[in-house]
Amino acid sequence: MKVKYLATLKPLAKKPEDEIVVTGGGTLLDLLKEIKRKDSKVLIKRLLDPSSCNPQPDILILINGFEISALNGLNTKLKDGDTVVFLPSVHGG
């Protein structure tokens, strides 16, 4: 599947856009484990809680344009052709 890192995540990733093959059950959690296994520690620290594979609270994850809370969260099944986007939310005041 296609994976995209946007905004401030882009320079942290080895590639801002990548094709990643998911092993296991083919869920978003499996994808996160694969990213954790293969990508830079700086990106992983920004994306995921260091003690788990849970996304940091300010990271939005979209699958084919839908935020994962509108789907099945980390248990959302992925299939060939899906696009997963990681986007940090921006806060200001």
N, CA, C and O atoms as CSV, one atom per row, in Angstrom:
chain,resi,resn,atom,element,x,y,z
A,1,MET,N,N,0.827,-1.174,0.000
A,1,MET,CA,C,0.000,0.000,0.000
A,1,MET,C,C,0.871,1.236,0.000
A,1,MET,O,O,2.052,1.187,0.345
A,2,LYS,N,N,0.270,2.342,-0.392
A,2,LYS,CA,C,1.000,3.597,-0.434
A,2,LYS,C,C,0.896,4.266,0.924
A,2,LYS,O,O,-0.182,4.329,1.516
A,3,VAL,N,N,2.032,4.768,1.418
A,3,VAL,CA,C,2.096,5.487,2.683
A,3,VAL,C,C,2.672,6.860,2.408
A,3,VAL,O,O,3.693,6.987,1.732
A,4,LYS,N,N,2.014,7.900,2.934
A,4,LYS,CA,C,2.478,9.275,2.753
A,4,LYS,C,C,2.671,9.929,4.115
A,4,LYS,O,O,1.865,9.750,5.028
A,5,TYR,N,N,3.756,10.690,4.232
A,5,TYR,CA,C,4.040,11.476,5.427
A,5,TYR,C,C,3.952,12.939,5.017
A,5,TYR,O,O,4.647,13.371,4.097
A,6,LEU,N,N,3.105,13.699,5.693
A,6,LEU,CA,C,2.885,15.091,5.310
A,6,LEU,C,C,3.436,16.055,6.357
A,6,LEU,O,O,3.748,15.675,7.486
A,7,ALA,N,N,3.544,17.303,5.943
A,7,ALA,CA,C,3.945,18.426,6.809
A,7,ALA,C,C,5.293,18.144,7.463
A,7,ALA,O,O,6.255,17.788,6.782
A,8,THR,N,N,5.363,18.303,8.785
A,8,THR,CA,C,6.647,18.164,9.484
A,8,THR,C,C,7.155,16.726,9.539
A,8,THR,O,O,8.303,16.502,9.924
A,9,LEU,N,N,6.340,15.757,9.168
A,9,LEU,CA,C,6.782,14.356,9.126
A,9,LEU,C,C,7.612,14.063,7.879
A,9,LEU,O,O,8.443,13.155,7.874
A,10,LYS,N,N,7.378,14.836,6.833
A,10,LYS,CA,C,8.040,14.602,5.547
A,10,LYS,C,C,9.571,14.557,5.660
A,10,LYS,O,O,10.183,13.606,5.174
A,11,PRO,N,N,10.203,15.553,6.286
A,11,PRO,CA,C,11.664,15.494,6.353
A,11,PRO,C,C,12.199,14.429,7.316
A,11,PRO,O,O,13.381,14.091,7.254
A,12,LEU,N,N,11.359,13.900,8.195
A,12,LEU,CA,C,11.795,12.863,9.134
A,12,LEU,C,C,11.816,11.477,8.507
A,12,LEU,O,O,12.532,10.590,8.969
A,13,ALA,N,N,11.032,11.295,7.459
A,13,ALA,CA,C,10.916,9.990,6.811
A,13,ALA,C,C,12.064,9.778,5.831
A,13,ALA,O,O,12.588,10.734,5.260
A,14,LYS,N,N,12.447,8.521,5.643
A,14,LYS,CA,C,13.459,8.207,4.629
A,14,LYS,C,C,12.947,8.622,3.258
A,14,LYS,O,O,13.691,9.147,2.430
A,15,LYS,N,N,11.653,8.372,3.036
A,15,LYS,CA,C,10.975,8.797,1.814
A,15,LYS,C,C,9.628,9.376,2.222
A,15,LYS,O,O,8.914,8.751,3.005
A,16,PRO,N,N,9.256,10.555,1.716
A,16,PRO,CA,C,7.964,11.126,2.101
A,16,PRO,C,C,6.766,10.334,1.582
A,16,PRO,O,O,5.648,10.479,2.076
A,17,GLU,N,N,7.020,9.495,0.579
A,17,GLU,CA,C,5.986,8.622,0.031
A,17,GLU,C,C,6.635,7.269,-0.192
A,17,GLU,O,O,7.725,7.186,-0.759
A,18,ASP,N,N,5.972,6.209,0.252
A,18,ASP,CA,C,6.590,4.892,0.195
A,18,ASP,C,C,5.533,3.842,-0.117
A,18,ASP,O,O,4.341,4.055,0.108
A,19,GLU,N,N,5.980,2.723,-0.629
A,19,GLU,CA,C,5.138,1.538,-0.811
A,19,GLU,C,C,5.583,0.535,0.236
A,19,GLU,O,O,6.754,0.156,0.269
A,20,ILE,N,N,4.671,0.100,1.092
A,20,ILE,CA,C,5.018,-0.825,2.171
A,20,ILE,C,C,4.116,-2.047,2.085
A,20,ILE,O,O,2.897,-1.936,1.947
A,21,VAL,N,N,4.738,-3.206,2.168
A,21,VAL,CA,C,4.007,-4.462,2.186
A,21,VAL,C,C,3.759,-4.822,3.639
A,21,VAL,O,O,4.682,-4.819,4.454
A,22,VAL,N,N,2.509,-5.134,3.963
A,22,VAL,CA,C,2.134,-5.466,5.339
A,22,VAL,C,C,2.017,-6.975,5.472
A,22,VAL,O,O,1.321,-7.635,4.701
A,23,THR,N,N,2.713,-7.502,6.466
A,23,THR,CA,C,2.589,-8.924,6.768
A,23,THR,C,C,1.642,-9.090,7.955
A,23,THR,O,O,1.197,-8.101,8.538
A,24,GLY,N,N,1.344,-10.292,8.301
A,24,GLY,CA,C,0.439,-10.529,9.426
A,24,GLY,C,C,-0.999,-10.445,8.981
A,24,GLY,O,O,-1.351,-10.903,7.894
A,25,GLY,N,N,-1.840,-9.854,9.830
A,25,GLY,CA,C,-3.272,-9.794,9.559
A,25,GLY,C,C,-3.690,-8.714,8.593
A,25,GLY,O,O,-4.854,-8.661,8.196
A,26,GLY,N,N,-2.767,-7.846,8.202
A,26,GLY,CA,C,-3.106,-6.800,7.245
A,26,GLY,C,C,-3.906,-5.669,7.847
A,26,GLY,O,O,-4.782,-5.114,7.183
A,27,THR,N,N,-3.624,-5.306,9.108
A,27,THR,CA,C,-4.326,-4.202,9.759
A,27,THR,C,C,-3.420,-2.978,9.822
A,27,THR,O,O,-2.232,-3.050,9.506
A,28,LEU,N,N,-3.996,-1.867,10.231
A,28,LEU,CA,C,-3.211,-0.654,10.424
A,28,LEU,C,C,-2.129,-0.892,11.475
A,28,LEU,O,O,-1.013,-0.395,11.326
A,29,LEU,N,N,-2.435,-1.635,12.523
A,29,LEU,CA,C,-1.438,-1.947,13.544
A,29,LEU,C,C,-0.265,-2.708,12.936
A,29,LEU,O,O,0.884,-2.446,13.291
A,30,ASP,N,N,-0.532,-3.643,12.029
A,30,ASP,CA,C,0.543,-4.364,11.341
A,30,ASP,C,C,1.404,-3.398,10.524
A,30,ASP,O,O,2.626,-3.536,10.479
A,31,LEU,N,N,0.765,-2.428,9.886
A,31,LEU,CA,C,1.504,-1.428,9.113
A,31,LEU,C,C,2.410,-0.611,10.038
A,31,LEU,O,O,3.575,-0.376,9.717
A,32,LEU,N,N,1.879,-0.180,11.182
A,32,LEU,CA,C,2.681,0.595,12.125
A,32,LEU,C,C,3.879,-0.208,12.622
A,32,LEU,O,O,4.971,0.340,12.770
A,33,LYS,N,N,3.687,-1.484,12.878
A,33,LYS,CA,C,4.801,-2.346,13.302
A,33,LYS,C,C,5.851,-2.446,12.201
A,33,LYS,O,O,7.049,-2.449,12.484
A,34,GLU,N,N,5.412,-2.527,10.961
A,34,GLU,CA,C,6.347,-2.600,9.829
A,34,GLU,C,C,7.110,-1.286,9.680
A,34,GLU,O,O,8.315,-1.300,9.429
A,35,ILE,N,N,6.430,-0.161,9.831
A,35,ILE,CA,C,7.107,1.139,9.773
A,35,ILE,C,C,8.122,1.232,10.907
A,35,ILE,O,O,9.243,1.699,10.703
A,36,LYS,N,N,7.735,0.791,12.097
A,36,LYS,CA,C,8.629,0.823,13.254
A,36,LYS,C,C,9.870,-0.035,12.997
A,36,LYS,O,O,10.975,0.318,13.411
A,37,ARG,N,N,9.681,-1.147,12.322
A,37,ARG,CA,C,10.789,-2.062,12.030
A,37,ARG,C,C,11.769,-1.478,11.024
A,37,ARG,O,O,12.975,-1.697,11.141
A,38,LYS,N,N,11.269,-0.738,10.035
A,38,LYS,CA,C,12.137,-0.367,8.915
A,38,LYS,C,C,12.532,1.102,8.822
A,38,LYS,O,O,13.472,1.420,8.094
A,39,ASP,N,N,11.869,1.998,9.516
A,39,ASP,CA,C,12.144,3.418,9.283
A,39,ASP,C,C,12.998,4.032,10.383
A,39,ASP,O,O,13.382,3.359,11.340
A,40,SER,N,N,13.287,5.308,10.233
A,40,SER,CA,C,14.195,6.001,11.152
A,40,SER,C,C,13.595,6.135,12.550
A,40,SER,O,O,12.383,6.274,12.710
A,41,LYS,N,N,14.458,6.091,13.545
A,41,LYS,CA,C,14.009,6.214,14.937
A,41,LYS,C,C,13.401,7.585,15.202
A,41,LYS,O,O,12.510,7.721,16.041
A,42,VAL,N,N,13.879,8.599,14.492
A,42,VAL,CA,C,13.333,9.948,14.678
A,42,VAL,C,C,11.877,9.989,14.221
A,42,VAL,O,O,11.026,10.541,14.918
A,43,LEU,N,N,11.588,9.416,13.064
A,43,LEU,CA,C,10.211,9.373,12.568
A,43,LEU,C,C,9.333,8.566,13.514
A,43,LEU,O,O,8.231,8.996,13.855
A,44,ILE,N,N,9.807,7.409,13.939
A,44,ILE,CA,C,9.022,6.542,14.804
A,44,ILE,C,C,8.697,7.236,16.120
A,44,ILE,O,O,7.572,7.142,16.610
A,45,LYS,N,N,9.672,7.929,16.695
A,45,LYS,CA,C,9.447,8.641,17.952
A,45,LYS,C,C,8.373,9.716,17.786
A,45,LYS,O,O,7.585,9.959,18.700
A,46,ARG,N,N,8.349,10.351,16.626
A,46,ARG,CA,C,7.352,11.392,16.347
A,46,ARG,C,C,5.966,10.792,16.078
A,46,ARG,O,O,4.949,11.376,16.451
A,47,LEU,N,N,5.934,9.619,15.428
A,47,LEU,CA,C,4.674,8.974,15.059
A,47,LEU,C,C,4.030,8.200,16.201
A,47,LEU,O,O,2.821,8.282,16.413
A,48,LEU,N,N,4.852,7.445,16.938
A,48,LEU,CA,C,4.318,6.442,17.861
A,48,LEU,C,C,4.785,6.659,19.293
A,48,LEU,O,O,5.881,7.164,19.536
A,49,ASP,N,N,3.941,6.271,20.228
A,49,ASP,CA,C,4.315,6.228,21.628
A,49,ASP,C,C,5.464,5.225,21.758
A,49,ASP,O,O,5.348,4.102,21.265
A,50,PRO,N,N,6.572,5.603,22.412
A,50,PRO,CA,C,7.737,4.718,22.469
A,50,PRO,C,C,7.482,3.379,23.160
A,50,PRO,O,O,8.188,2.408,22.887
A,51,SER,N,N,6.505,3.307,24.033
A,51,SER,CA,C,6.254,2.056,24.757
A,51,SER,C,C,5.223,1.160,24.067
A,51,SER,O,O,4.928,0.063,24.541
A,52,SER,N,N,4.681,1.634,22.948
A,52,SER,CA,C,3.658,0.843,22.254
A,52,SER,C,C,3.678,1.193,20.773
A,52,SER,O,O,4.552,1.921,20.302
A,53,CYS,N,N,2.724,0.674,20.066
A,53,CYS,CA,C,2.555,1.050,18.656
A,53,CYS,C,C,1.371,1.991,18.494
A,53,CYS,O,O,0.836,2.129,17.394
A,54,ASN,N,N,0.961,2.633,19.569
A,54,ASN,CA,C,-0.138,3.592,19.475
A,54,ASN,C,C,0.364,4.911,18.922
A,54,ASN,O,O,1.448,5.366,19.287
A,55,PRO,N,N,-0.415,5.533,18.041
A,55,PRO,CA,C,-0.003,6.822,17.478
A,55,PRO,C,C,0.075,7.902,18.558
A,55,PRO,O,O,-0.673,7.872,19.536
A,56,GLN,N,N,0.984,8.849,18.370
A,56,GLN,CA,C,1.037,10.015,19.243
A,56,GLN,C,C,-0.309,10.727,19.145
A,56,GLN,O,O,-0.953,10.654,18.098
A,57,PRO,N,N,-0.757,11.413,20.196
A,57,PRO,CA,C,-2.091,12.021,20.204
A,57,PRO,C,C,-2.320,13.091,19.144
A,57,PRO,O,O,-3.463,13.353,18.770
A,58,ASP,N,N,-1.251,13.712,18.657
A,58,ASP,CA,C,-1.433,14.784,17.669
A,58,ASP,C,C,-1.245,14.314,16.223
A,58,ASP,O,O,-1.194,15.135,15.308
A,59,ILE,N,N,-1.144,13.010,16.016
A,59,ILE,CA,C,-0.975,12.469,14.665
A,59,ILE,C,C,-2.311,11.968,14.140
A,59,ILE,O,O,-2.939,11.094,14.738
A,60,LEU,N,N,-2.731,12.523,13.032
A,60,LEU,CA,C,-3.932,12.038,12.350
A,60,LEU,C,C,-3.513,10.979,11.351
A,60,LEU,O,O,-2.515,11.135,10.647
A,61,ILE,N,N,-4.276,9.905,11.291
A,61,ILE,CA,C,-4.015,8.844,10.328
A,61,ILE,C,C,-5.253,8.690,9.472
A,61,ILE,O,O,-6.351,8.451,9.974
A,62,LEU,N,N,-5.059,8.829,8.174
A,62,LEU,CA,C,-6.161,8.707,7.220
A,62,LEU,C,C,-5.929,7.490,6.340
A,62,LEU,O,O,-4.815,7.253,5.874
A,63,ILE,N,N,-6.977,6.729,6.119
A,63,ILE,CA,C,-6.930,5.607,5.184
A,63,ILE,C,C,-7.924,5.920,4.090
A,63,ILE,O,O,-9.130,5.985,4.327
A,64,ASN,N,N,-7.412,6.112,2.894
A,64,ASN,CA,C,-8.237,6.480,1.741
A,64,ASN,C,C,-9.111,7.702,2.043
A,64,ASN,O,O,-10.259,7.779,1.607
A,65,GLY,N,N,-8.549,8.655,2.796
A,65,GLY,CA,C,-9.241,9.901,3.088
A,65,GLY,C,C,-10.113,9.891,4.319
A,65,GLY,O,O,-10.687,10.924,4.665
A,66,PHE,N,N,-10.239,8.742,5.007
A,66,PHE,CA,C,-11.062,8.646,6.213
A,66,PHE,C,C,-10.170,8.524,7.443
A,66,PHE,O,O,-9.260,7.696,7.479
A,67,GLU,N,N,-10.439,9.359,8.455
A,67,GLU,CA,C,-9.680,9.296,9.695
A,67,GLU,C,C,-9.997,7.975,10.387
A,67,GLU,O,O,-11.136,7.509,10.355
A,68,ILE,N,N,-8.979,7.368,11.018
A,68,ILE,CA,C,-9.154,5.999,11.519
A,68,ILE,C,C,-10.206,5.869,12.608
A,68,ILE,O,O,-10.736,4.778,12.816
A,69,SER,N,N,-10.524,6.960,13.315
A,69,SER,CA,C,-11.577,6.860,14.335
A,69,SER,C,C,-12.948,6.653,13.694
A,69,SER,O,O,-13.872,6.180,14.355
A,70,ALA,N,N,-13.090,7.002,12.417
A,70,ALA,CA,C,-14.336,6.767,11.696
A,70,ALA,C,C,-14.360,5.354,11.101
A,70,ALA,O,O,-15.371,4.916,10.553
A,71,LEU,N,N,-13.244,4.661,11.219
A,71,LEU,CA,C,-13.145,3.289,10.708
A,71,LEU,C,C,-13.086,2.356,11.920
A,71,LEU,O,O,-13.913,2.454,12.827
A,72,ASN,N,N,-12.116,1.465,11.928
A,72,ASN,CA,C,-11.983,0.517,13.039
A,72,ASN,C,C,-10.678,0.750,13.801
A,72,ASN,O,O,-10.088,-0.191,14.331
A,73,GLY,N,N,-10.228,2.010,13.854
A,73,GLY,CA,C,-9.007,2.348,14.580
A,73,GLY,C,C,-7.808,1.561,14.092
A,73,GLY,O,O,-7.648,1.347,12.890
A,74,LEU,N,N,-6.962,1.130,15.022
A,74,LEU,CA,C,-5.759,0.373,14.666
A,74,LEU,C,C,-6.080,-1.005,14.102
A,74,LEU,O,O,-5.222,-1.641,13.490
A,75,ASN,N,N,-7.305,-1.467,14.303
A,75,ASN,CA,C,-7.711,-2.781,13.781
A,75,ASN,C,C,-8.316,-2.700,12.388
A,75,ASN,O,O,-8.829,-3.697,11.880
A,76,THR,N,N,-8.264,-1.528,11.762
A,76,THR,CA,C,-8.793,-1.373,10.407
A,76,THR,C,C,-8.010,-2.268,9.452
A,76,THR,O,O,-6.782,-2.202,9.396
A,77,LYS,N,N,-8.718,-3.098,8.710
A,77,LYS,CA,C,-8.096,-3.975,7.717
A,77,LYS,C,C,-7.628,-3.145,6.529
A,77,LYS,O,O,-8.333,-2.248,6.067
A,78,LEU,N,N,-6.438,-3.455,6.047
A,78,LEU,CA,C,-5.886,-2.784,4.874
A,78,LEU,C,C,-5.892,-3.748,3.702
A,78,LEU,O,O,-5.813,-4.965,3.867
A,79,LYS,N,N,-5.989,-3.165,2.511
A,79,LYS,CA,C,-5.963,-3.994,1.306
A,79,LYS,C,C,-5.089,-3.330,0.246
A,79,LYS,O,O,-4.766,-2.147,0.346
A,80,ASP,N,N,-4.716,-4.098,-0.757
A,80,ASP,CA,C,-3.917,-3.548,-1.853
A,80,ASP,C,C,-4.618,-2.336,-2.440
A,80,ASP,O,O,-5.834,-2.332,-2.626
A,81,GLY,N,N,-3.833,-1.312,-2.727
A,81,GLY,CA,C,-4.391,-0.111,-3.323
A,81,GLY,C,C,-4.769,0.954,-2.314
A,81,GLY,O,O,-5.063,2.084,-2.706
A,82,ASP,N,N,-4.773,0.631,-1.016
A,82,ASP,CA,C,-5.075,1.628,0.003
A,82,ASP,C,C,-3.957,2.667,0.085
A,82,ASP,O,O,-2.797,2.374,-0.207
A,83,THR,N,N,-4.323,3.875,0.482
A,83,THR,CA,C,-3.355,4.931,0.760
A,83,THR,C,C,-3.522,5.339,2.214
A,83,THR,O,O,-4.614,5.702,2.651
A,84,VAL,N,N,-2.419,5.276,2.957
A,84,VAL,CA,C,-2.412,5.652,4.368
A,84,VAL,C,C,-1.599,6.931,4.485
A,84,VAL,O,O,-0.457,6.998,4.029
A,85,VAL,N,N,-2.197,7.947,5.100
A,85,VAL,CA,C,-1.555,9.254,5.243
A,85,VAL,C,C,-1.371,9.550,6.724
A,85,VAL,O,O,-2.293,9.394,7.524
A,86,PHE,N,N,-0.164,9.980,7.073
A,86,PHE,CA,C,0.151,10.422,8.429
A,86,PHE,C,C,0.307,11.929,8.396
A,86,PHE,O,O,1.107,12.464,7.628
A,87,LEU,N,N,-0.464,12.615,9.236
A,87,LEU,CA,C,-0.507,14.074,9.230
A,87,LEU,C,C,-0.496,14.588,10.660
A,87,LEU,O,O,-1.399,14.277,11.437
A,88,PRO,N,N,0.530,15.383,11.021
A,88,PRO,CA,C,0.499,15.979,12.352
A,88,PRO,C,C,-0.516,17.099,12.390
A,88,PRO,O,O,-0.595,17.912,11.469
A,89,SER,N,N,-1.301,17.138,13.470
A,89,SER,CA,C,-2.247,18.244,13.597
A,89,SER,C,C,-1.462,19.482,14.023
A,89,SER,O,O,-0.428,19.377,14.682
A,90,VAL,N,N,-1.954,20.627,13.647
A,90,VAL,CA,C,-1.275,21.880,13.937
A,90,VAL,C,C,-2.139,22.674,14.901
A,90,VAL,O,O,-3.339,22.849,14.688
A,91,HIS,N,N,-1.517,23.144,15.948
A,91,HIS,CA,C,-2.226,23.938,16.936
A,91,HIS,C,C,-1.552,25.299,17.034
A,91,HIS,O,O,-0.334,25.412,16.897
A,92,GLY,N,N,-2.328,26.292,17.263
A,92,GLY,CA,C,-1.756,27.625,17.416
A,92,GLY,C,C,-2.637,28.460,18.302
A,92,GLY,O,O,-3.725,28.053,18.710
A,93,GLY,N,N,-2.147,29.616,18.583
A,93,GLY,CA,C,-2.978,30.440,19.439
A,93,GLY,C,C,-2.621,31.892,19.270
A,93,GLY,O,O,-3.218,32.753,19.915
